[in-house]
Amino acid sequence: MKSNLKSLVLAALLASVGVASWAQNGPSTDKPMAHAQGKMMHGDKMDSGRMESMMAKRTTELKAKLKLSAAQEGAWTTFTSAMKPSGNMMAQRPDRAEFDKLSTPERIDKMKAIRTQQHAEMAAEMEKRDEAIKTFYATLTPEQKKVFDTEHARMGARGEHGSEHGRR
């Protein structure tokens, strides 16, 4: 009888642990955009239309919060133009038929070359954006800089660039 009771208790314990792990919380509410961005980047195959609309919304909100003067409009236009994605980051995909003709070592070398090129393009794009931010930031008043700092810090906390999902 005792062994049956032990087995029953063990089974109940394992079942409760299994149910608890299965019923984990969804995305955290302290970073509401992280789930949407993760879905756009992974689940919805990078929906560029939604990404563009979210970026436009954030840009409009930032501009309203900064309360730019007429003299700052040119710097704002330059800044927002530089921040737009180039669109060619995901453009280079290997031709499947060409890849099928290659041996495994040749495919590895081809993918390595593509990856190296994409990393260089991404680094150049990030450098362009970094400089655009610094240039625009220099045109802001001290009050506007505080607003920009707060908003820019919030963008990084939204889980962009994989920080919400951690390393895999």
CNS distance restraints for C-alpha pairs under 8 A (distance, minus, plus):
assign (resid   1 and name CA) (resid   5 and name CA) 6.26 0.50 0.50
assign (resid   2 and name CA) (resid   6 and name CA) 6.12 0.50 0.50
assign (resid   3 and name CA) (resid   7 and name CA) 6.06 0.50 0.50
assign (resid   4 and name CA) (resid   8 and name CA) 6.05 0.50 0.50
assign (resid   5 and name CA) (resid   9 and name CA) 6.07 0.50 0.50
assign (resid   6 and name CA) (resid  10 and name CA) 6.01 0.50 0.50
assign (resid   7 and name CA) (resid  11 and name CA) 6.02 0.50 0.50
assign (resid   8 and name CA) (resid  12 and name CA) 6.12 0.50 0.50
assign (resid   9 and name CA) (resid  13 and name CA) 6.07 0.50 0.50
assign (resid  10 and name CA) (resid  14 and name CA) 6.14 0.50 0.50
assign (resid  11 and name CA) (resid  15 and name CA) 6.03 0.50 0.50
assign (resid  12 and name CA) (resid  16 and name CA) 6.10 0.50 0.50
assign (resid  13 and name CA) (resid  17 and name CA) 6.23 0.50 0.50
assign (resid  14 and name CA) (resid  18 and name CA) 6.05 0.50 0.50
assign (resid  15 and name CA) (resid  19 and name CA) 6.08 0.50 0.50
assign (resid  16 and name CA) (resid  20 and name CA) 6.00 0.50 0.50
assign (resid  17 and name CA) (resid  21 and name CA) 6.15 0.50 0.50
assign (resid  18 and name CA) (resid  22 and name CA) 6.09 0.50 0.50
assign (resid  19 and name CA) (resid  23 and name CA) 6.03 0.50 0.50
assign (resid  20 and name CA) (resid  24 and name CA) 6.52 0.50 0.50
assign (resid  27 and name CA) (resid  31 and name CA) 7.88 0.50 0.50
assign (resid  27 and name CA) (resid  32 and name CA) 7.67 0.50 0.50
assign (resid  27 and name CA) (resid  34 and name CA) 7.68 0.50 0.50
assign (resid  27 and name CA) (resid  35 and name CA) 5.95 0.50 0.50
assign (resid  28 and name CA) (resid  32 and name CA) 6.97 0.50 0.50
assign (resid  31 and name CA) (resid  35 and name CA) 7.80 0.50 0.50
assign (resid  31 and name CA) (resid 157 and name CA) 7.25 0.50 0.50
assign (resid  31 and name CA) (resid 158 and name CA) 5.38 0.50 0.50
assign (resid  31 and name CA) (resid 159 and name CA) 7.26 0.50 0.50
assign (resid  32 and name CA) (resid  36 and name CA) 7.49 0.50 0.50
assign (resid  32 and name CA) (resid 158 and name CA) 7.36 0.50 0.50
assign (resid  33 and name CA) (resid  37 and name CA) 6.05 0.50 0.50
assign (resid  33 and name CA) (resid 158 and name CA) 5.82 0.50 0.50
assign (resid  33 and name CA) (resid 159 and name CA) 7.67 0.50 0.50
assign (resid  34 and name CA) (resid  38 and name CA) 5.93 0.50 0.50
assign (resid  34 and name CA) (resid 158 and name CA) 5.15 0.50 0.50
assign (resid  34 and name CA) (resid 159 and name CA) 4.95 0.50 0.50
assign (resid  34 and name CA) (resid 160 and name CA) 6.88 0.50 0.50
assign (resid  34 and name CA) (resid 164 and name CA) 6.48 0.50 0.50
assign (resid  35 and name CA) (resid  39 and name CA) 6.07 0.50 0.50
assign (resid  36 and name CA) (resid  40 and name CA) 6.16 0.50 0.50
assign (resid  37 and name CA) (resid  41 and name CA) 6.01 0.50 0.50
assign (resid  37 and name CA) (resid 159 and name CA) 7.93 0.50 0.50
assign (resid  37 and name CA) (resid 160 and name CA) 7.28 0.50 0.50
assign (resid  38 and name CA) (resid  42 and name CA) 5.81 0.50 0.50
assign (resid  38 and name CA) (resid  43 and name CA) 7.21 0.50 0.50
assign (resid  39 and name CA) (resid  43 and name CA) 4.58 0.50 0.50
assign (resid  39 and name CA) (resid  44 and name CA) 5.76 0.50 0.50
assign (resid  40 and name CA) (resid  44 and name CA) 4.93 0.50 0.50
assign (resid  40 and name CA) (resid  45 and name CA) 6.35 0.50 0.50
assign (resid  40 and name CA) (resid  46 and name CA) 4.82 0.50 0.50
assign (resid  40 and name CA) (resid  47 and name CA) 5.58 0.50 0.50
assign (resid  40 and name CA) (resid  50 and name CA) 7.67 0.50 0.50
assign (resid  40 and name CA) (resid  51 and name CA) 7.39 0.50 0.50
assign (resid  41 and name CA) (resid  45 and name CA) 5.95 0.50 0.50
assign (resid  41 and name CA) (resid  46 and name CA) 4.42 0.50 0.50
assign (resid  41 and name CA) (resid  47 and name CA) 7.34 0.50 0.50
assign (resid  42 and name CA) (resid  46 and name CA) 6.49 0.50 0.50
assign (resid  46 and name CA) (resid  51 and name CA) 7.77 0.50 0.50
assign (resid  47 and name CA) (resid  51 and name CA) 6.29 0.50 0.50
assign (resid  48 and name CA) (resid  52 and name CA) 5.97 0.50 0.50
assign (resid  49 and name CA) (resid  53 and name CA) 6.24 0.50 0.50
assign (resid  50 and name CA) (resid  54 and name CA) 6.10 0.50 0.50
assign (resid  51 and name CA) (resid  55 and name CA) 6.07 0.50 0.50
assign (resid  52 and name CA) (resid  56 and name CA) 6.04 0.50 0.50
assign (resid  53 and name CA) (resid  57 and name CA) 6.11 0.50 0.50
assign (resid  54 and name CA) (resid  58 and name CA) 6.21 0.50 0.50
assign (resid  55 and name CA) (resid  59 and name CA) 6.04 0.50 0.50
assign (resid  56 and name CA) (resid  60 and name CA) 6.08 0.50 0.50
assign (resid  57 and name CA) (resid  61 and name CA) 6.15 0.50 0.50
assign (resid  58 and name CA) (resid  62 and name CA) 6.02 0.50 0.50
assign (resid  59 and name CA) (resid  63 and name CA) 6.16 0.50 0.50
assign (resid  59 and name CA) (resid  80 and name CA) 7.70 0.50 0.50
assign (resid  60 and name CA) (resid  64 and name CA) 6.28 0.50 0.50
assign (resid  61 and name CA) (resid  65 and name CA) 6.22 0.50 0.50
assign (resid  62 and name CA) (resid  66 and name CA) 6.10 0.50 0.50
assign (resid  62 and name CA) (resid 148 and name CA) 7.68 0.50 0.50
assign (resid  62 and name CA) (resid 151 and name CA) 7.37 0.50 0.50
assign (resid  63 and name CA) (resid  67 and name CA) 6.35 0.50 0.50
assign (resid  63 and name CA) (resid  68 and name CA) 6.85 0.50 0.50
assign (resid  64 and name CA) (resid  68 and name CA) 7.72 0.50 0.50
assign (resid  65 and name CA) (resid 147 and name CA) 7.10 0.50 0.50
assign (resid  66 and name CA) (resid 144 and name CA) 5.40 0.50 0.50
assign (resid  66 and name CA) (resid 147 and name CA) 6.48 0.50 0.50
assign (resid  66 and name CA) (resid 148 and name CA) 7.16 0.50 0.50
assign (resid  67 and name CA) (resid 144 and name CA) 7.73 0.50 0.50
assign (resid  68 and name CA) (resid  72 and name CA) 5.93 0.50 0.50
assign (resid  68 and name CA) (resid  73 and name CA) 6.90 0.50 0.50
assign (resid  69 and name CA) (resid  73 and name CA) 6.80 0.50 0.50
assign (resid  72 and name CA) (resid  76 and name CA) 6.21 0.50 0.50
assign (resid  72 and name CA) (resid 139 and name CA) 6.94 0.50 0.50
assign (resid  72 and name CA) (resid 140 and name CA) 7.88 0.50 0.50
assign (resid  73 and name CA) (resid  77 and name CA) 6.18 0.50 0.50
assign (resid  74 and name CA) (resid  78 and name CA) 6.28 0.50 0.50
assign (resid  75 and name CA) (resid  79 and name CA) 6.02 0.50 0.50
assign (resid  75 and name CA) (resid 136 and name CA) 5.87 0.50 0.50
assign (resid  75 and name CA) (resid 139 and name CA) 7.32 0.50 0.50
assign (resid  76 and name CA) (resid  80 and name CA) 6.09 0.50 0.50
assign (resid  76 and name CA) (resid 136 and name CA) 6.81 0.50 0.50
assign (resid  77 and name CA) (resid  81 and name CA) 6.08 0.50 0.50
assign (resid  78 and name CA) (resid  82 and name CA) 6.25 0.50 0.50
assign (resid  78 and name CA) (resid 132 and name CA) 7.68 0.50 0.50
assign (resid  79 and name CA) (resid  83 and name CA) 6.30 0.50 0.50
assign (resid  79 and name CA) (resid 132 and name CA) 5.48 0.50 0.50
assign (resid  79 and name CA) (resid 133 and name CA) 6.68 0.50 0.50
assign (resid  79 and name CA) (resid 135 and name CA) 7.93 0.50 0.50
assign (resid  79 and name CA) (resid 136 and name CA) 6.06 0.50 0.50
assign (resid  80 and name CA) (resid  84 and name CA) 6.53 0.50 0.50
assign (resid  82 and name CA) (resid 128 and name CA) 6.97 0.50 0.50
assign (resid  82 and name CA) (resid 129 and name CA) 6.02 0.50 0.50
assign (resid  82 and name CA) (resid 132 and name CA) 6.25 0.50 0.50
assign (resid  83 and name CA) (resid 129 and name CA) 5.68 0.50 0.50
assign (resid  83 and name CA) (resid 132 and name CA) 7.50 0.50 0.50
assign (resid  86 and name CA) (resid 125 and name CA) 7.86 0.50 0.50
assign (resid  87 and name CA) (resid  91 and name CA) 7.29 0.50 0.50
assign (resid  88 and name CA) (resid  92 and name CA) 7.35 0.50 0.50
assign (resid  89 and name CA) (resid 118 and name CA) 6.72 0.50 0.50
assign (resid  89 and name CA) (resid 121 and name CA) 7.30 0.50 0.50
assign (resid  89 and name CA) (resid 122 and name CA) 6.99 0.50 0.50
assign (resid  92 and name CA) (resid 114 and name CA) 7.72 0.50 0.50
assign (resid  94 and name CA) (resid  98 and name CA) 7.63 0.50 0.50
assign (resid  94 and name CA) (resid  99 and name CA) 6.98 0.50 0.50
assign (resid  94 and name CA) (resid 111 and name CA) 8.00 0.50 0.50
assign (resid  95 and name CA) (resid  99 and name CA) 6.16 0.50 0.50
assign (resid  96 and name CA) (resid 100 and name CA) 6.14 0.50 0.50
assign (resid  97 and name CA) (resid 101 and name CA) 6.77 0.50 0.50
assign (resid  98 and name CA) (resid 102 and name CA) 7.00 0.50 0.50
assign (resid  99 and name CA) (resid 107 and name CA) 6.43 0.50 0.50
assign (resid 102 and name CA) (resid 106 and name CA) 5.63 0.50 0.50
assign (resid 102 and name CA) (resid 107 and name CA) 5.80 0.50 0.50
assign (resid 103 and name CA) (resid 107 and name CA) 6.13 0.50 0.50
assign (resid 104 and name CA) (resid 108 and name CA) 6.18 0.50 0.50
assign (resid 105 and name CA) (resid 109 and name CA) 6.23 0.50 0.50
assign (resid 106 and name CA) (resid 110 and name CA) 6.07 0.50 0.50
assign (resid 107 and name CA) (resid 111 and name CA) 6.06 0.50 0.50
assign (resid 108 and name CA) (resid 112 and name CA) 6.05 0.50 0.50
assign (resid 109 and name CA) (resid 113 and name CA) 6.20 0.50 0.50
assign (resid 110 and name CA) (resid 114 and name CA) 6.29 0.50 0.50
assign (resid 111 and name CA) (resid 115 and name CA) 5.96 0.50 0.50
assign (resid 112 and name CA) (resid 116 and name CA) 6.03 0.50 0.50
assign (resid 113 and name CA) (resid 117 and name CA) 6.22 0.50 0.50
assign (resid 114 and name CA) (resid 118 and name CA) 6.13 0.50 0.50
assign (resid 115 and name CA) (resid 119 and name CA) 6.06 0.50 0.50
assign (resid 116 and name CA) (resid 120 and name CA) 6.23 0.50 0.50
assign (resid 117 and name CA) (resid 121 and name CA) 6.21 0.50 0.50
assign (resid 118 and name CA) (resid 122 and name CA) 6.04 0.50 0.50
assign (resid 119 and name CA) (resid 123 and name CA) 6.06 0.50 0.50
assign (resid 120 and name CA) (resid 124 and name CA) 6.20 0.50 0.50
assign (resid 121 and name CA) (resid 125 and name CA) 6.14 0.50 0.50
assign (resid 122 and name CA) (resid 126 and name CA) 6.12 0.50 0.50
assign (resid 123 and name CA) (resid 127 and name CA) 6.08 0.50 0.50
assign (resid 124 and name CA) (resid 128 and name CA) 6.18 0.50 0.50
assign (resid 125 and name CA) (resid 129 and name CA) 6.34 0.50 0.50
assign (resid 126 and name CA) (resid 130 and name CA) 6.06 0.50 0.50
assign (resid 127 and name CA) (resid 131 and name CA) 6.23 0.50 0.50
assign (resid 128 and name CA) (resid 132 and name CA) 6.19 0.50 0.50
assign (resid 129 and name CA) (resid 133 and name CA) 6.14 0.50 0.50
assign (resid 130 and name CA) (resid 134 and name CA) 6.33 0.50 0.50
assign (resid 131 and name CA) (resid 135 and name CA) 6.05 0.50 0.50
assign (resid 132 and name CA) (resid 136 and name CA) 6.07 0.50 0.50
assign (resid 133 and name CA) (resid 137 and name CA) 5.85 0.50 0.50
assign (resid 134 and name CA) (resid 138 and name CA) 6.24 0.50 0.50
assign (resid 135 and name CA) (resid 139 and name CA) 7.06 0.50 0.50
assign (resid 136 and name CA) (resid 140 and name CA) 7.02 0.50 0.50
assign (resid 137 and name CA) (resid 145 and name CA) 6.76 0.50 0.50
assign (resid 137 and name CA) (resid 148 and name CA) 7.96 0.50 0.50
assign (resid 140 and name CA) (resid 144 and name CA) 5.55 0.50 0.50
assign (resid 140 and name CA) (resid 145 and name CA) 5.82 0.50 0.50
assign (resid 141 and name CA) (resid 145 and name CA) 6.10 0.50 0.50
assign (resid 142 and name CA) (resid 146 and name CA) 6.45 0.50 0.50
assign (resid 143 and name CA) (resid 147 and name CA) 6.59 0.50 0.50
assign (resid 144 and name CA) (resid 148 and name CA) 6.05 0.50 0.50
assign (resid 145 and name CA) (resid 149 and name CA) 5.91 0.50 0.50
assign (resid 146 and name CA) (resid 150 and name CA) 6.21 0.50 0.50
assign (resid 147 and name CA) (resid 151 and name CA) 6.18 0.50 0.50
assign (resid 148 and name CA) (resid 152 and name CA) 5.85 0.50 0.50
assign (resid 149 and name CA) (resid 153 and name CA) 6.00 0.50 0.50
assign (resid 150 and name CA) (resid 154 and name CA) 6.28 0.50 0.50
assign (resid 151 and name CA) (resid 155 and name CA) 6.36 0.50 0.50
assign (resid 152 and name CA) (resid 156 and name CA) 6.67 0.50 0.50
assign (resid 153 and name CA) (resid 157 and name CA) 6.48 0.50 0.50
assign (resid 154 and name CA) (resid 158 and name CA) 6.44 0.50 0.50
assign (resid 155 and name CA) (resid 160 and name CA) 7.38 0.50 0.50
assign (resid 156 and name CA) (resid 160 and name CA) 6.17 0.50 0.50
assign (resid 158 and name CA) (resid 164 and name CA) 7.32 0.50 0.50
assign (resid 159 and name CA) (resid 163 and name CA) 4.79 0.50 0.50
assign (resid 159 and name CA) (resid 164 and name CA) 4.11 0.50 0.50
assign (resid 159 and name CA) (resid 165 and name CA) 7.37 0.50 0.50
assign (resid 160 and name CA) (resid 164 and name CA) 7.04 0.50 0.50
assign (resid 162 and name CA) (resid 166 and name CA) 6.11 0.50 0.50
assign (resid 162 and name CA) (resid 167 and name CA) 7.56 0.50 0.50
assign (resid 163 and name CA) (resid 167 and name CA) 7.76 0.50 0.50
